[in-house]
């Protein structure tokens, strides 16, 4: 089972969209799908001003380097999603850094 299947399983088990919703965005074959919304709280949309907020994905307390569809879970693994303020020092080499980079690229294109 991968992390996306686990998230979908939790959604199906709750079976109540007033209690739990989520949305994914595809970041290409290298990174796969990342969570962009949980319970109507979205990643920062295109903006040229800080602060920027994104859903970070953790596997066993460590920032994941792959999307939720590419992260295979083992027995006892714990996945966590945290809504965090982007920090280049902390997040640049993570999937959250990829989200930020793509948002900045989109912001520059929309301002051109």
N, C-alpha and C positions, 0 to 999 in steps of 0.2 A: 504494500500500500504506500502511496506517496502522500505528501502533506496536503495536496489539493483534494484527494479522495477522502482524507480524514476530515477536512473542513466541510466538504459536501456531506459527509456522513453525520457530522454534528448538526448541520443545517436540517437534514432530513429527520433526525431524531427529535429535534426541538419542534419541527413542523408548525412553526408560528412566526410569520414574517414580522409581527409586531414586537417580537422578542429578539430576533436575530436575522440580520441581513448582511450580505457582503457582495463585493464586486471585484472582478479581476481585470487586469490589463496585460496584454501580451507585449513582451519586450524582445521578441525575436528568438531564434533558435538557441542562441548562446545563454540567455537568461530565463526564457520561458515566461510563465505567468506569475505576476506579483499582485498582492492584495492592494487595491487602491481605495476601498471603502469598507468599513465595518459599522453596522448600525447607524447608517446615514452620516458618518463622519468621514469625510473625503480627504485624500492627499491634497496639498496645496495645488490650486489650479495655476495656470500660466500667470506668472507675476514676475515683475522685475525687482521687487523689493523684499528683503528679508523681514521677518523670519519665515522659513519654509517648514512645513510640517508634512510628515509622511508616515505611512505604516511600515514599521520595520518588522522583519521576520526572523525569529530566533529558533534554533534547534538546540535543545538541551542547554539553553542559556547563552549560546554563542550565535552571533550574527551569521545568517546563512549566506553562502556565496552563490546559491542557485535559487531559481524560482520554486514556487510550491509544487509545481508539476514535476520538477526534476529532482526533488528531495525525497529519497526513499527512506521510509521510517522503519526502524527496528523495534522489537518489543522493548517497552520501557522508555522510548523516546518521548520527549515533551516538546510540543511546538507552542510558541508564544508570539503574539502580535502586539506591538507597542506603538502608540502614536507618539512620535518623537520629533523634536526640533532638529533640523538638519545642521550638522557641524562637519565641516570638511575634515577636521582632525580625526573625528571619530568614525565618520561614515563613508569617506571617499572610496575606500576599497571594498564596499559592501553593495548589496543589491539596492539599499537605500540611496547610495551614491549614484547608482545607475539611474534611478528615478529622477534624482535631482538634475543630473546632467541632461537627460532627455527633456525635462521641463525647461531648463535654461535654453536649450537649443530651440525649442518651440517658441519660447518668449522672444528670442532674437529674431526668428523668422516672422513672427506676427508684428514686430516693431519695424521691420525693414520696409 
